[in-house]
Amino acid sequence: MNTQLENELKQLIIDKLGLEDINADDIDSAAPLFGDDGLGLDSVDALELGLAVQKHFDFQMDSESQELRTHFFSVRTLADFIATQKG
């Protein structure tokens, strides 16, 4: 588990998606990013977040990959994915 990377991701989500009403501590690393159970992000947020992650962490993602949805499930799964890309 990479807590520092998870916190960096939470702040990126807040900054890039304009979520002024919450702070990083309000985001559960294991909660879904999309849908009603977690942060409630939508498909537009997904595109913005994907671009922000690629730019911030300096790597390209295959937008056609079916696995991408799995990687973007939660802050934790996204942090794990980024760690493998940077590794």
C-alpha distances in whole Angstrom, upper triangle without the diagonal:
4,6,9,9,9,11,13,13,15,17,18,19,21,23,23,24,26,25,26,26,23,20,17,16,18,16,14,10,11,15,17,18,21,24,25,22,20,20,23,23,26,27,28,25,23,25,25,21,21,23,22,18,21,23,20,18,21,21,22,22,24,25,27,24,24,20,19,20,17,15,16,16,13,11,8,10,11,8,8,11,12,10,12,15,15,14
4,6,5,6,9,10,11,12,14,15,17,19,20,21,22,24,23,24,25,21,18,15,15,18,15,14,11,12,16,17,18,21,24,26,23,20,20,23,23,25,26,27,23,22,24,23,19,19,21,19,16,18,20,17,15,18,18,21,20,23,24,27,24,24,20,19,20,18,15,16,16,13,10,8,10,11,7,8,11,10,8,11,14,13,13
4,5,5,6,9,10,10,12,14,15,17,18,20,21,22,21,22,22,18,15,12,12,14,13,12,9,12,15,17,17,21,24,24,22,19,19,22,22,25,26,26,23,22,24,23,19,20,22,19,17,19,20,17,16,20,20,23,22,25,26,29,26,26,23,21,21,19,17,17,17,13,10,9,12,12,9,10,14,13,11,15,17,16,16
4,5,5,6,9,10,11,12,14,16,17,18,20,21,20,21,22,18,15,11,12,15,14,14,11,15,17,19,18,22,25,26,24,21,20,23,22,25,26,26,23,22,23,22,18,19,20,18,15,18,18,15,14,17,19,21,22,25,26,29,27,27,24,22,22,21,18,18,18,15,12,11,14,13,9,12,14,12,11,15,16,14,15
4,5,5,6,9,10,10,12,14,15,16,18,20,19,20,22,18,15,12,14,16,14,14,11,14,16,17,16,20,23,24,23,19,18,21,20,23,23,23,20,19,20,19,15,16,17,14,12,14,15,12,10,14,15,18,18,21,22,25,23,23,20,18,19,18,14,14,16,13,9,9,11,9,6,9,11,9,8,12,13,11,13
4,5,5,6,9,10,10,12,14,15,16,18,17,18,19,15,13,9,11,13,10,10,7,10,12,14,13,17,20,21,19,16,15,18,17,20,21,21,18,17,19,18,14,15,17,15,12,15,17,14,13,16,17,19,18,22,22,25,23,23,19,17,18,16,13,12,13,10,6,6,9,8,6,9,11,10,10,14,15,14,16
4,5,5,6,9,10,11,12,14,15,16,15,16,17,13,10,7,8,11,9,10,9,12,14,16,14,18,21,22,20,16,15,18,18,21,22,22,18,18,20,18,15,17,18,15,13,17,17,14,14,18,19,21,21,24,24,27,26,26,23,20,20,19,16,15,16,12,9,10,13,12,9,13,15,13,13,17,18,17,18
4,6,5,6,9,10,11,12,14,15,15,16,17,15,12,9,11,14,12,13,11,15,16,17,15,19,22,23,22,18,16,19,18,21,22,21,17,17,18,16,13,15,15,12,11,14,14,10,10,14,16,18,19,22,22,26,24,25,22,20,20,20,16,15,17,14,10,11,14,11,9,13,14,11,12,16,16,15,17
4,5,5,6,9,10,10,12,14,13,15,17,14,12,9,12,13,10,12,10,13,14,14,12,15,19,20,19,15,13,16,15,17,18,18,14,14,15,13,10,11,13,10,8,12,12,10,10,14,15,16,16,19,19,22,21,22,19,16,16,16,13,11,13,10,7,9,11,8,7,11,12,10,12,15,15,14,17
4,5,5,6,9,10,11,12,10,12,13,10,8,5,8,9,7,9,8,12,12,13,11,14,17,18,17,13,11,14,13,16,18,17,14,14,16,14,11,13,15,12,11,15,15,13,14,17,18,20,19,22,21,25,23,23,21,18,18,17,15,13,13,10,7,10,12,10,10,14,15,13,15,18,18,18,20
4,5,5,6,8,10,10,10,11,12,10,8,6,10,11,10,12,12,15,15,16,14,17,20,21,20,16,13,16,15,18,19,18,15,15,17,14,12,14,15,11,11,15,15,12,13,17,19,20,20,24,23,26,25,26,24,21,20,21,18,15,17,14,11,13,16,13,12,16,17,15,17,20,20,19,22
4,5,5,6,8,10,10,12,14,12,11,9,13,14,12,14,13,16,16,16,13,16,19,21,20,17,14,16,14,16,17,16,12,13,14,11,8,11,11,8,8,11,11,8,11,14,16,17,17,20,20,23,23,23,22,18,18,19,16,14,16,14,11,14,15,12,12,16,16,13,16,19,17,17,20
4,6,5,6,8,8,10,12,10,10,9,12,12,10,13,12,15,14,13,10,12,15,17,17,13,10,12,10,13,14,13,9,10,12,9,7,10,11,8,9,13,13,11,13,16,17,18,17,20,19,22,22,22,20,17,16,17,15,12,13,11,9,13,14,11,12,16,16,14,17,20,19,19,22
4,6,6,6,5,7,9,7,7,8,11,10,10,13,13,16,15,15,12,14,17,18,18,14,11,13,11,14,16,15,11,13,15,12,10,14,14,11,12,16,16,14,16,19,20,21,21,24,22,26,25,25,24,20,20,21,18,15,16,14,12,15,17,15,15,19,19,18,20,23,22,22,25
4,6,5,7,8,11,10,10,10,14,14,13,17,17,20,19,18,15,17,20,21,21,18,14,16,14,16,17,15,12,14,15,11,10,14,13,10,12,15,14,12,15,17,19,21,21,24,22,26,26,27,25,22,21,23,20,17,19,17,15,18,19,17,17,21,20,18,21,24,22,22,25
4,6,8,10,13,13,13,13,17,16,15,18,17,20,19,18,14,16,18,20,21,17,14,15,12,14,14,12,9,11,11,7,7,10,10,7,10,12,11,11,14,16,17,18,18,21,19,23,23,24,23,19,19,21,18,15,18,16,14,18,19,16,16,20,19,17,20,23,21,21,24
4,6,9,11,11,12,13,16,15,14,17,17,19,17,16,12,13,15,17,18,15,11,12,9,11,12,10,7,10,10,7,7,11,11,10,12,15,14,14,17,19,20,20,19,21,19,23,23,23,23,19,18,20,18,15,16,15,14,18,19,16,17,21,20,19,22,24,23,23,27
4,6,9,10,11,13,16,15,14,18,18,21,19,18,15,16,18,18,20,16,13,13,12,13,15,13,10,13,14,11,11,15,15,13,15,18,17,16,19,21,23,23,23,25,23,26,27,27,26,23,22,24,22,18,19,18,17,20,22,19,20,24,23,22,25,27,26,26,29
4,6,6,8,10,13,11,11,15,16,18,16,16,13,14,16,16,17,14,10,11,10,13,16,14,11,14,16,13,12,16,17,14,16,20,19,18,20,23,24,25,24,26,24,27,27,27,26,23,21,23,21,18,18,16,15,19,20,18,19,23,23,22,24,27,26,27,30
4,6,8,11,13,12,13,16,18,21,19,19,16,18,19,19,19,16,13,15,14,17,19,17,15,18,19,16,16,19,20,17,19,22,21,20,23,25,27,28,27,30,28,31,31,31,30,26,25,26,25,21,22,19,18,21,23,21,22,25,26,25,27,30,29,29,32
4,7,11,12,10,11,15,17,20,18,18,16,17,18,17,18,15,12,14,14,17,20,19,16,19,21,18,18,21,22,20,21,25,24,23,25,28,29,30,29,32,30,33,32,32,30,27,26,27,25,22,22,19,18,21,24,22,23,26,27,26,28,31,31,31,33
4,7,8,6,8,12,14,16,15,16,14,16,17,16,16,13,10,13,14,17,20,19,16,18,20,18,17,20,21,19,19,23,23,21,23,26,27,28,27,30,28,31,31,30,28,25,24,24,23,20,19,16,15,18,20,19,20,23,24,23,25,28,28,28,30
4,5,5,7,11,13,16,15,16,15,17,19,19,18,14,12,15,15,19,22,21,17,19,21,19,17,20,21,18,18,22,22,19,21,24,26,27,27,30,28,31,31,30,28,25,24,24,22,19,19,16,14,16,19,18,18,21,23,21,23,26,26,26,28
4,5,6,9,10,13,13,15,13,17,19,19,17,14,12,15,15,19,21,21,17,18,20,18,15,18,20,17,16,20,20,17,18,22,23,25,24,27,27,30,28,28,26,23,22,22,19,17,17,13,11,13,16,15,14,18,19,18,19,23,23,23,25
4,6,7,9,12,13,15,15,18,20,19,17,14,13,16,17,21,24,24,20,21,24,21,19,22,23,20,20,23,24,21,21,25,26,28,27,30,29,32,31,30,27,25,24,23,21,19,18,14,12,14,17,17,16,19,21,20,21,24,25,25,26
4,6,9,12,11,13,13,15,17,16,14,11,10,13,15,18,21,22,18,19,22,20,18,21,23,20,20,24,24,22,23,26,27,28,27,30,29,31,30,29,27,24,23,22,21,18,17,14,12,14,17,17,17,20,22,21,23,26,26,26,28
4,6,9,8,10,9,12,14,14,12,8,8,11,12,16,19,19,16,16,19,18,15,18,20,18,17,21,22,19,20,24,24,25,24,26,25,28,26,25,23,21,19,18,17,14,13,10,8,11,14,13,14,16,18,18,19,22,23,23,25
4,5,5,8,9,13,14,14,11,8,9,12,14,17,20,21,18,18,21,20,17,19,22,20,18,22,23,21,21,25,25,26,24,26,25,27,26,24,22,20,18,17,16,14,12,8,8,9,12,13,13,15,17,18,19,21,23,23,24
4,6,8,9,13,15,16,13,10,10,14,14,18,20,21,17,17,20,19,16,17,20,18,16,19,21,19,18,22,22,23,21,23,23,25,23,22,19,17,16,14,13,11,10,6,5,5,8,9,9,11,14,14,15,17,19,20,21
4,7,9,12,14,14,11,9,11,14,15,18,19,21,18,17,20,20,17,18,22,20,18,21,23,21,21,24,23,24,22,23,23,24,22,20,18,17,15,13,12,11,9,6,6,6,8,10,11,12,14,15,16,18,20,21,22
4,6,9,10,10,7,5,8,10,12,15,17,19,16,15,19,19,16,18,21,20,18,22,24,22,22,25,24,25,22,24,23,24,22,20,18,17,14,13,13,11,8,6,8,9,10,12,13,14,16,17,19,21,22,23,25
4,5,7,9,6,5,7,8,9,12,14,16,13,12,16,17,14,15,19,18,17,20,22,21,21,24,23,23,20,21,20,21,19,17,15,14,11,10,11,8,5,5,8,10,10,11,13,15,15,17,19,20,21,23,24
4,7,9,8,5,5,6,6,9,11,13,10,9,13,13,11,12,16,15,14,17,19,18,19,22,21,20,18,19,18,20,18,17,15,13,10,11,11,7,6,5,7,10,10,10,13,15,15,16,18,20,20,22,24
4,7,8,6,6,5,5,6,8,11,9,8,12,13,12,13,16,16,16,19,21,21,21,24,23,22,19,20,17,19,18,16,15,13,10,11,12,9,7,8,11,13,13,13,16,17,17,18,21,22,22,24,26
4,6,6,7,5,6,7,10,13,12,11,15,16,15,17,20,20,20,22,25,24,25,27,26,25,22,23,20,21,20,18,18,16,13,14,15,12,10,11,14,16,16,16,19,21,20,22,25,26,26,28,30
4,6,7,5,8,10,13,15,14,15,18,19,18,20,23,23,23,25,27,27,28,30,29,28,26,26,24,25,24,22,21,20,16,17,18,15,13,13,16,18,18,19,21,23,23,25,27,28,29,31,33
4,7,7,10,12,15,18,16,16,20,20,18,20,23,23,22,25,28,27,27,30,29,28,26,26,24,25,24,22,21,19,16,16,17,14,11,11,14,15,16,17,19,21,21,23,25,27,27,29,31
4,5,8,11,14,16,14,14,17,18,15,18,21,20,19,22,24,23,24,27,26,26,23,25,23,24,23,21,20,18,15,15,15,12,10,9,11,13,14,14,16,18,19,20,22,24,25,26,28
4,6,9,13,14,11,12,15,15,13,16,18,17,17,20,22,21,22,25,25,24,22,24,22,24,23,22,20,18,15,16,15,12,11,9,10,13,14,14,16,19,19,20,22,24,24,26,28
4,7,10,12,10,11,14,14,13,16,18,18,18,21,23,22,23,26,26,25,22,23,21,23,22,21,20,18,15,16,16,13,11,11,13,16,16,16,18,21,21,22,24,26,26,27,30
4,7,8,6,7,10,11,10,12,15,15,15,18,20,19,21,23,22,22,19,20,18,20,20,19,18,15,13,15,15,11,11,11,12,16,16,14,17,20,19,19,23,24,23,25,28
4,6,5,6,9,10,10,12,14,15,16,18,20,21,22,24,23,21,19,19,16,18,19,17,18,15,12,15,15,12,12,13,15,18,17,16,19,21,20,21,24,25,24,26,29
4,5,5,6,9,10,10,13,14,15,17,19,20,21,22,21,19,16,16,13,15,16,15,16,13,11,14,15,12,13,15,16,19,18,16,19,21,19,20,24,24,23,25,28
4,5,5,6,9,10,11,12,14,16,17,18,20,21,20,19,17,17,14,16,18,18,18,15,14,17,17,13,15,16,17,21,20,17,20,23,21,21,24,25,23,25,28
4,5,5,6,8,10,10,12,14,15,16,18,19,19,18,16,17,15,17,18,18,18,14,13,16,15,11,13,13,14,17,17,15,17,20,18,18,22,23,22,23,26
4,6,5,6,9,10,10,12,14,15,16,17,17,15,13,14,11,14,14,14,14,11,10,12,12,8,11,12,13,16,14,12,15,17,15,16,19,20,19,21,24
4,5,5,6,9,10,11,12,14,15,16,15,13,12,13,10,13,14,15,15,12,12,15,14,11,14,15,15,18,17,14,17,19,17,16,20,21,19,21,24
4,5,5,6,9,10,11,12,14,15,15,14,13,15,13,16,17,18,18,14,14,17,15,12,15,15,15,18,18,14,17,19,17,16,20,21,19,20,24
4,5,5,6,9,10,10,12,13,13,13,12,14,12,16,16,17,16,12,12,14,12,9,12,12,11,15,14,11,13,16,14,13,17,18,16,18,21
4,5,5,6,9,10,11,12,11,9,8,10,9,13,13,14,13,10,11,13,11,9,12,13,12,15,14,10,13,15,12,11,15,16,14,16,19
4,5,5,6,8,10,10,10,9,9,12,10,14,15,17,16,13,14,17,14,12,16,16,15,18,17,13,15,17,15,13,17,18,15,16,20
4,5,5,6,8,9,11,11,11,14,14,17,18,19,18,15,16,18,15,13,16,16,14,17,16,13,14,16,15,12,16,17,15,15,19
4,5,5,6,8,8,9,9,13,13,16,16,18,16,12,14,15,12,11,14,13,12,14,13,9,10,13,11,9,12,14,11,12,15
4,6,6,5,5,6,7,11,11,15,15,17,16,13,15,16,13,13,16,16,15,17,15,12,12,14,12,9,13,13,10,11,15
4,6,5,7,8,11,14,14,18,18,21,20,16,19,20,17,16,19,19,17,19,18,15,15,17,15,12,15,16,13,13,17
4,6,8,11,13,16,17,20,20,22,20,17,19,20,16,16,19,18,15,17,17,13,13,15,14,11,13,15,13,12,15
4,6,9,11,15,16,19,19,21,19,16,18,18,15,15,18,17,14,15,15,12,11,13,11,8,10,12,9,8,12
4,7,10,14,15,19,18,21,19,17,19,20,17,17,20,20,18,19,18,14,14,15,13,10,12,13,10,9,12
4,7,10,12,15,15,18,16,14,17,18,14,15,19,19,17,18,17,13,13,14,11,9,11,11,7,8,11
4,7,9,12,12,15,14,12,15,16,14,14,18,19,18,19,17,14,15,16,12,11,13,13,9,11,14
4,6,9,8,11,10,8,12,13,11,12,15,17,16,17,15,12,14,14,10,10,13,12,9,12,15
4,5,5,9,9,8,11,13,12,13,16,18,19,20,16,14,17,16,13,13,16,14,12,15,17
4,6,8,9,7,10,12,12,12,15,17,18,20,17,14,17,18,14,15,18,17,15,18,20
4,6,9,8,10,13,13,14,16,19,21,22,18,17,20,19,16,17,20,19,17,20,22
4,5,6,8,10,10,12,14,17,19,19,15,14,17,17,13,15,18,16,14,18,20
4,5,6,8,10,11,12,16,18,18,15,14,18,17,14,16,19,17,16,20,21
4,5,5,6,9,10,13,15,15,11,11,14,13,10,13,15,14,14,17,18
4,5,5,6,9,12,13,14,10,9,13,12,9,11,14,13,13,16,18
4,5,5,6,10,12,13,10,10,13,13,11,14,17,16,16,19,21
4,5,5,9,11,11,7,8,12,11,9,13,15,14,15,18,19
4,6,7,9,9,5,5,8,8,6,9,11,11,11,14,16
4,6,7,9,6,5,9,10,9,10,13,14,14,16,18
4,7,8,6,7,10,11,11,13,15,16,17,19,20
4,5,5,6,8,10,11,12,14,16,17,18,20
4,6,5,6,9,10,10,12,14,15,16,18
4,5,5,6,9,10,11,13,14,15,16
4,5,5,6,9,10,11,12,14,15
4,5,5,6,9,10,11,12,14
4,5,5,6,9,10,10,12
4,6,5,6,9,10,10
4,5,5,6,9,10
4,5,5,6,8
4,5,5,6
4,5,5
4,6
4
